[in-house]
Amino acid sequence: MTAKAALALALLEGRVLNVKNCFNEIGLTNIAREIPRLIEKPFGVQVSRTPKSGKSRFNQDVTWVDYRLNSSEYNAEGIVKMKEYVKSLLPAYPKTDKEATILKQQSLFLNL
């Protein structure tokens, strides 16, 4: 699976992504650049951005943005395109039991 497909699947699942969890889970280091380039323009959807702020463990002010794909009428056509794209990249035959479990869960979610 490509990083684009992993990002699309994470957004389709309704997960809220930010710089830290996107890097840890998907491997993309600059989500602010990748969301418009990989998701919004090709699929014609709009990802919502929620600015957040807080304090670091060293008591310094920090800010970040949470990204989420809203399931709205505007995004409906793009969501269908995203599901088709992710389906096209799923492996036909898993190599391990772990891959089989993941494939089964993704297949149920994507209504294969």
Beta strands, then each sheet from edge to edge (+ up, - down):
strand 1: 47-55
strand 2: 61-69
sheet 1: 1+ 2-
end
